[in-house]
Amino acid sequence: MPLAAHFLQGVSDLVFPPVCVHCRGLVETPEADAAPDGPSAYRHLCFRCARQLEFVRPPHCTTCGHPFFGVVEGERRCAKCDGLHPEFDAGRTAVLFKGPARSLVIELKYHRGLHVLADMEQILRRSPHLLAAARGATLVPVPLHARKARERGYNQAELLATALARAAGGGACVQNLLMRVVDTPTQTAFDRRTRIANLKNAFALVQSGPLNSGLHFILVDDVFTTGSTLNSCARALRRAGAVKLDVATFGHG
Protein backbone atom coordinates (compact mmCIF):
# COMPACT_ATOMS: atom_id res chain seq x y z
CA MET A 1 0.00 0.00 0.00
CA PRO A 2 1.42 3.46 -0.88
CA LEU A 3 2.59 5.48 2.13
CA ALA A 4 -0.09 8.19 1.73
CA ALA A 5 -2.86 5.61 1.41
CA HIS A 6 -1.51 3.73 4.41
CA PHE A 7 -1.53 6.96 6.46
CA LEU A 8 -5.10 7.81 5.43
CA GLN A 9 -6.19 4.26 6.24
CA GLY A 10 -4.68 4.62 9.70
CA VAL A 11 -6.45 7.94 10.31
CA SER A 12 -9.74 6.48 9.11
CA ASP A 13 -9.39 3.47 11.42
CA LEU A 14 -8.61 5.80 14.34
CA VAL A 15 -11.70 7.95 13.77
CA PHE A 16 -14.00 5.15 12.59
CA PRO A 17 -12.66 1.87 14.03
CA PRO A 18 -13.62 -1.12 11.85
CA VAL A 19 -16.34 -3.33 13.30
CA CYS A 20 -16.51 -7.10 12.92
CA VAL A 21 -19.47 -8.01 10.69
CA HIS A 22 -20.08 -11.17 12.69
CA CYS A 23 -19.81 -10.31 16.41
CA ARG A 24 -20.00 -6.48 15.98
CA GLY A 25 -16.92 -6.04 18.15
CA LEU A 26 -14.01 -3.79 17.24
CA VAL A 27 -11.39 -5.16 14.86
CA GLU A 28 -7.85 -4.47 16.01
CA THR A 29 -5.45 -3.05 13.44
CA PRO A 30 -3.13 -5.87 12.34
CA GLU A 31 0.51 -5.66 13.32
CA ALA A 32 2.95 -4.71 10.57
CA ASP A 33 4.62 -8.12 10.75
CA ALA A 34 1.35 -10.08 10.87
CA ALA A 35 1.11 -12.97 8.42
CA PRO A 36 -0.78 -11.81 5.29
CA ASP A 37 -2.85 -14.99 5.29
CA GLY A 38 -3.43 -15.23 9.04
CA PRO A 39 -6.61 -14.53 11.05
CA SER A 40 -5.47 -10.96 11.73
CA ALA A 41 -5.28 -10.17 8.00
CA TYR A 42 -8.97 -9.27 7.76
CA ARG A 43 -10.34 -5.75 8.17
CA HIS A 44 -13.95 -6.64 8.93
CA LEU A 45 -13.56 -9.83 10.94
CA CYS A 46 -12.00 -9.79 14.37
CA PHE A 47 -9.27 -12.28 15.22
CA ARG A 48 -11.60 -14.61 17.13
CA CYS A 49 -14.29 -14.67 14.41
CA ALA A 50 -11.72 -15.09 11.61
CA ARG A 51 -10.50 -18.25 13.33
CA GLN A 52 -14.03 -19.65 13.01
CA LEU A 53 -13.89 -19.63 9.20
CA GLU A 54 -14.14 -23.22 7.96
CA PHE A 55 -12.04 -23.46 4.80
CA VAL A 56 -12.81 -26.27 2.42
CA ARG A 57 -9.88 -28.47 1.43
CA PRO A 58 -9.77 -31.65 -0.65
CA PRO A 59 -11.10 -34.25 -0.48
CA HIS A 60 -14.48 -32.79 -1.30
CA CYS A 61 -17.55 -33.69 -3.32
CA THR A 62 -16.67 -33.43 -7.00
CA THR A 63 -20.12 -32.05 -7.80
CA CYS A 64 -20.81 -29.36 -5.20
CA GLY A 65 -17.47 -28.96 -3.42
CA HIS A 66 -18.72 -29.87 0.07
CA PRO A 67 -15.86 -31.35 2.10
CA PHE A 68 -15.61 -34.96 3.13
CA PHE A 69 -14.40 -35.69 6.64
CA GLY A 70 -12.22 -38.69 7.37
CA VAL A 71 -11.07 -41.33 4.90
CA VAL A 72 -12.82 -41.27 1.53
CA GLU A 73 -13.12 -44.36 -0.64
CA GLY A 74 -15.09 -44.96 -3.81
CA GLU A 75 -17.78 -42.46 -4.80
CA ARG A 76 -16.68 -38.82 -4.55
CA ARG A 77 -20.22 -37.42 -4.71
CA CYS A 78 -21.98 -36.47 -1.47
CA ALA A 79 -25.52 -37.20 -0.33
CA LYS A 80 -26.41 -33.50 -0.73
CA CYS A 81 -26.16 -33.92 -4.51
CA ASP A 82 -28.58 -36.84 -4.80
CA GLY A 83 -31.20 -35.94 -7.39
CA LEU A 84 -29.30 -32.93 -8.71
CA HIS A 85 -28.31 -34.35 -12.14
CA PRO A 86 -25.63 -31.69 -12.69
CA GLU A 87 -25.27 -30.04 -16.06
CA PHE A 88 -21.74 -28.97 -15.07
CA ASP A 89 -18.60 -31.04 -14.55
CA ALA A 90 -17.21 -30.14 -11.14
CA GLY A 91 -17.88 -27.76 -8.25
CA ARG A 92 -15.54 -26.06 -5.79
CA THR A 93 -16.12 -23.75 -2.86
CA ALA A 94 -13.90 -21.72 -0.54
CA VAL A 95 -15.60 -21.93 2.87
CA LEU A 96 -18.65 -23.38 4.56
CA PHE A 97 -21.57 -20.95 4.65
CA LYS A 98 -21.84 -20.59 8.39
CA GLY A 99 -20.74 -18.23 11.15
CA PRO A 100 -18.52 -15.37 9.94
CA ALA A 101 -18.60 -16.51 6.29
CA ARG A 102 -22.39 -16.26 6.33
CA SER A 103 -22.16 -12.79 7.89
CA LEU A 104 -19.83 -11.61 5.11
CA VAL A 105 -22.22 -12.80 2.38
CA ILE A 106 -25.25 -11.25 4.07
CA GLU A 107 -23.40 -7.94 4.54
CA LEU A 108 -22.47 -7.86 0.85
CA LYS A 109 -25.76 -9.16 -0.51
CA TYR A 110 -28.38 -7.43 1.59
CA HIS A 111 -26.70 -4.46 3.31
CA ARG A 112 -24.72 -2.94 0.42
CA GLY A 113 -21.57 -3.93 2.26
CA LEU A 114 -19.10 -3.50 -0.56
CA HIS A 115 -16.41 -2.88 2.05
CA VAL A 116 -16.27 -6.62 2.92
CA LEU A 117 -15.19 -7.58 -0.59
CA ALA A 118 -11.52 -7.16 0.34
CA ASP A 119 -11.90 -9.75 3.11
CA MET A 120 -13.81 -12.10 0.81
CA GLU A 121 -11.03 -11.83 -1.76
CA GLN A 122 -8.52 -12.61 0.99
CA ILE A 123 -10.50 -15.78 1.72
CA LEU A 124 -10.50 -16.73 -1.97
CA ARG A 125 -6.73 -16.24 -2.02
CA ARG A 126 -6.47 -18.83 0.75
CA SER A 127 -8.31 -21.44 -1.34
CA PRO A 128 -5.60 -22.95 -3.58
CA HIS A 129 -7.87 -25.58 -5.16
CA LEU A 130 -10.24 -22.80 -6.24
CA LEU A 131 -7.45 -20.59 -7.59
CA ALA A 132 -5.88 -23.44 -9.55
CA ALA A 133 -9.18 -24.18 -11.29
CA ALA A 134 -9.83 -20.52 -12.11
CA ARG A 135 -6.49 -19.79 -13.79
CA GLY A 136 -6.96 -19.37 -17.51
CA ALA A 137 -10.74 -19.82 -17.22
CA THR A 138 -13.63 -17.62 -18.32
CA LEU A 139 -15.59 -16.79 -15.16
CA VAL A 140 -19.32 -16.35 -15.74
CA PRO A 141 -21.27 -14.70 -12.90
CA VAL A 142 -24.78 -15.94 -12.14
CA PRO A 143 -26.88 -12.95 -13.27
CA LEU A 144 -29.57 -11.03 -11.43
CA HIS A 145 -32.84 -10.09 -13.05
CA ALA A 146 -32.78 -6.49 -14.29
CA ARG A 147 -35.30 -5.42 -11.63
CA LYS A 148 -33.26 -6.83 -8.77
CA ALA A 149 -30.02 -5.47 -10.24
CA ARG A 150 -31.57 -1.97 -10.26
CA GLU A 151 -32.72 -2.33 -6.66
CA ARG A 152 -29.40 -3.67 -5.36
CA GLY A 153 -27.19 -1.56 -7.59
CA TYR A 154 -24.73 -4.39 -8.29
CA ASN A 155 -24.51 -8.13 -8.79
CA GLN A 156 -22.63 -9.74 -5.90
CA ALA A 157 -21.76 -12.77 -8.07
CA GLU A 158 -20.05 -10.49 -10.59
CA LEU A 159 -18.07 -8.77 -7.84
CA LEU A 160 -16.95 -12.12 -6.45
CA ALA A 161 -16.04 -13.36 -9.93
CA THR A 162 -13.88 -10.27 -10.41
CA ALA A 163 -12.22 -10.88 -7.03
CA LEU A 164 -11.59 -14.52 -7.94
CA ALA A 165 -10.09 -13.56 -11.32
CA ARG A 166 -7.81 -11.05 -9.60
CA ALA A 167 -6.76 -13.57 -6.95
CA ALA A 168 -6.18 -16.40 -9.42
CA GLY A 169 -4.36 -14.44 -12.13
CA GLY A 170 -3.06 -16.63 -14.93
CA GLY A 171 -5.33 -15.15 -17.56
CA ALA A 172 -8.61 -15.63 -15.69
CA CYS A 173 -11.25 -13.21 -16.98
CA VAL A 174 -14.88 -12.35 -16.26
CA GLN A 175 -17.57 -12.34 -18.94
CA ASN A 176 -21.27 -11.64 -18.38
CA LEU A 177 -22.57 -14.24 -20.82
CA LEU A 178 -25.94 -14.87 -19.18
CA MET A 179 -29.04 -12.86 -18.42
CA ARG A 180 -31.96 -13.72 -16.18
CA VAL A 181 -35.11 -13.55 -18.30
CA VAL A 182 -37.57 -14.71 -15.63
CA ASP A 183 -38.01 -12.66 -12.46
CA THR A 184 -38.28 -15.58 -10.05
CA PRO A 185 -39.16 -15.13 -6.37
CA THR A 186 -36.39 -15.46 -3.78
CA GLN A 187 -35.44 -19.14 -3.64
CA THR A 188 -34.21 -19.23 -0.04
CA ALA A 189 -37.30 -20.85 1.49
CA PHE A 190 -37.90 -23.42 -1.27
CA ASP A 191 -36.75 -27.02 -1.56
CA ARG A 192 -34.83 -28.31 -4.58
CA ARG A 193 -37.91 -29.53 -6.46
CA THR A 194 -39.63 -26.14 -6.17
CA ARG A 195 -36.44 -24.30 -7.09
CA ILE A 196 -36.01 -26.40 -10.21
CA ALA A 197 -39.58 -25.64 -11.29
CA ASN A 198 -39.17 -21.91 -10.62
CA LEU A 199 -35.88 -21.72 -12.49
CA LYS A 200 -36.88 -23.63 -15.61
CA ASN A 201 -35.75 -21.57 -18.62
CA ALA A 202 -34.97 -18.63 -16.29
CA PHE A 203 -31.60 -17.92 -17.92
CA ALA A 204 -30.53 -17.21 -21.48
CA LEU A 205 -27.38 -16.30 -23.34
CA VAL A 206 -26.68 -12.59 -23.78
CA GLN A 207 -25.02 -13.01 -27.15
CA SER A 208 -26.28 -14.87 -30.17
CA GLY A 209 -24.30 -17.68 -31.72
CA PRO A 210 -22.36 -20.55 -30.17
CA LEU A 211 -19.70 -20.22 -27.48
CA ASN A 212 -16.07 -21.12 -28.06
CA SER A 213 -16.04 -24.81 -27.19
CA GLY A 214 -12.30 -24.66 -26.49
CA LEU A 215 -12.67 -22.35 -23.49
CA HIS A 216 -12.96 -23.41 -19.87
CA PHE A 217 -16.06 -21.80 -18.36
CA ILE A 218 -16.66 -21.49 -14.62
CA LEU A 219 -20.00 -20.31 -13.27
CA VAL A 220 -19.52 -18.16 -10.15
CA ASP A 221 -22.05 -17.51 -7.39
CA ASP A 222 -21.96 -16.51 -3.74
CA VAL A 223 -23.38 -19.70 -2.20
CA PHE A 224 -24.04 -23.27 -3.30
CA THR A 225 -27.27 -24.36 -1.59
CA THR A 226 -29.16 -26.94 -3.66
CA GLY A 227 -27.35 -26.22 -6.92
CA SER A 228 -30.60 -25.48 -8.76
CA THR A 229 -29.65 -21.95 -9.85
CA LEU A 230 -26.18 -22.98 -10.99
CA ASN A 231 -27.62 -25.98 -12.81
CA SER A 232 -30.13 -23.81 -14.66
CA CYS A 233 -27.32 -21.48 -15.72
CA ALA A 234 -25.15 -24.42 -16.74
CA ARG A 235 -27.94 -25.77 -18.92
CA ALA A 236 -28.09 -22.48 -20.84
CA LEU A 237 -24.32 -22.51 -21.37
CA ARG A 238 -24.34 -26.16 -22.47
CA ARG A 239 -27.00 -25.42 -25.07
CA ALA A 240 -24.79 -22.62 -26.39
CA GLY A 241 -21.84 -24.95 -26.88
CA ALA A 242 -19.86 -24.89 -23.60
CA VAL A 243 -17.96 -28.18 -23.27
CA LYS A 244 -15.68 -27.72 -20.26
CA LEU A 245 -17.92 -26.22 -17.59
CA ASP A 246 -17.42 -26.06 -13.83
CA VAL A 247 -18.84 -24.01 -10.94
CA ALA A 248 -17.20 -22.09 -8.10
CA THR A 249 -18.81 -20.49 -5.07
CA PHE A 250 -17.59 -18.46 -2.13
CA GLY A 251 -19.55 -20.55 0.35
CA HIS A 252 -21.43 -23.82 0.63
CA GLY A 253 -24.57 -23.89 2.76
N, C-alpha and C positions, 0 to 999 in steps of 0.2 A: 504494500500500500504506500503511495507517495506520502512524504512527510507531512505536507499540508493537510491531506485528507485524513491522515492518522491523527493529527492534532484536532481537527474539527470533530472527528469521531469521538475522541476523548472528551471534548467539551460537551458534546451532545449527550454522552453517557452520564456525565456528571450532573447536568441539568435535568435530563430525562432518563433516569436509570432504566435499562431494559428489564422487562418483566417476563418471567417464564410463562409460556402459553399454556402449560399444563397445570402447574400448582399455583400460579400467579404470584410466586415469590420473586424477589429481586435476583437478577443474574449477575454474578460477580464478573468483573472484567478479567479475561484470561491473562495469565502471566506471559511475559514476552517469550519465555523459553518453553511455554506449554506445547505439548505435542499437537501438531496440526490436525491429527485425526483422533484425538482423545476426547473424552466427555466434556472437557472445558473449552472445546473449539467452537461451541455453538453460542450464538448471540441471543437466542430466544428460548433456550432450554437451560435450566439451571443444571449444575453438576449432578445432583441426585437424580433428577428426572432423565437426563441424558443417559445415565447408566441403566435406565429401565428400557431403553430401546432394544428390541429383539431383532437383530439382524438375521436375515435368512442366508444360510450357507448350504452348499451341496452336502449331502444328497437331498434333493427336493423333487416334488412331483414334476414330471416332464411336461405336464399339460398346464397346470395353474401356477406352479412355482412354490406351493406350500411345502415347508420343510418336513422331512421325515426325521424321526428321533430314534436313535438306536441303530442296530444293524439292519440294513435293507437288502433283501434278496428277491429276485424275480421281478414282478411287476413294479414299474416305477410310476404308476398312476395312482393317486390317492382316492379315497372313498368320496371326497367332496366333488370329484369330477364325474361320478357315476351319472349317466344320463345326459351329459353335456354334448357329446358328439362334436368335438371341436373342429372348426373349419380352418384353424391355424395349426402350425406344427409344434411349437413349444412355448411355454410361458415361464417368465422369471419375475421375481419381485425382490425389492430391497429389504423391507421390514414387515413385521406383522402389524396389522392395523389395530393396535390397541395402545392404551396408555398415552404416552407423549407423542407417538407417531399419529395416533388418531386426532389428538389436539392440533397438531400441525396442519393436517388436511382440512379439518373443520375451520381453522383460522383462515386458511387460504381460500377455501371454497365458499364459505358462507359469511365471513366477516371482512372481506376485502383485504385480507392480511397478506399483501404482497411482500411485506417485510420478512416473512418466514421462508421465502424462497431460497435465500442464501443458506439457511440451515438444511433445507430439504436437498439442495444440491450437494452439500457436504455429506449428507447421508448417502446419496447416490454414488459419490466418489469413494465411499467405503464399501461398495458392493462390487467387487471385482468380476464376479460372474455376469453381472448386468452390463458392466462397462465393456467386457470382452465381446459380448454379443452385439452391442450397439456400434462398435467401431466399423466404419465403412457402410453402415446400413442407412436406409431411408426411413426416418422416424415419422409415423403418421399419427397425429393426435386424434383421439376420439372427439368428434365435433359436438358442439352444442347447437340446439335449434336457434335460429336467428332471434326469436323472441327472448329466449333465456340469455343469449349472448349480449343482447342490448341491456337487459336488466342487470346482469352481473358486471358487464364492462370488459370482460376478458374470459378466455377459456383456460381453466386451470390445467387441462391436459396438454394444451399447447405450450404453456409456460414450463411444465415439467419436462416435456419433450425437448425444449430448447436447453434446459438445464442439463438433461442427460446427454445431449449432443455435445455440449460444451465440456462436460466432465469426461466423456469418452474420448473425444478427439478422433483422430484416425479417419477423417473424412465423413464422419456421421453428419447427416443433415436432416432438417425438418421440412416436410412438405404437407400442406393441408390438402389432401387428395379427396377427402370425404366431406359430405354435407348431410345434415340431419333434415330429412324432408317431412318427417312426421313429428309433431309436437307432442310427445308422449308424456304422461304424468310421471312424477318422481317415482322411481322404481324401488326405493328403499324398503317399503313395507311389503313388497310382493315376493312370492316364492318364484322359483325358477320357471315353472310352467306358465305362470301369469306374465312374467317378464318376457319370455319367448314370444308369447302371443302379442304383447304390446309392441314389441320391437320388430315384428315381421315387416320387412321392406321399409324400415325406418331410415335407412342410410342409402345414399347413392354417391356415385363418383362425381366430383366437381367437373372434371374434364371429360371430353368425349374421346373415344378411341381407346385402344388397349394400352395397358401398362407395359413397361419394359420387363419382360419375364426374366431377365438376367439380374435384376436388382434384388437385394435382400430388404424386404419391408418388415418393419416392426411397428405394430399398433401400440400406442402409449396411452395409458389412463392413470388416474390417481389411485384407484383401488380395484382389486379383483375380488368380487363378492361371489356371484354365481357364474360369472363368465358370459352371461347372456348378451350384454351390450357389446363386449369385445367380439363375440361370435357373430353377431349380426353385422358388425363392421367388417370382419374377416370375410364373411360371405360376399359382401359387395366387392371387396378387393379381389377375391378369387374369380368372380365372374368377369372382372376386368382384365384378368390375365396374370395376376400375382402368383408366382410359383413358390418361392421361398418366403414364408410368412410366419412371423412369430409375434408374441405379445410381451410387453414389459409394463409393470405397474410399480408405483412407489410403495404401496402397501397391499397386504392380503388380509381380508377380513372374513 
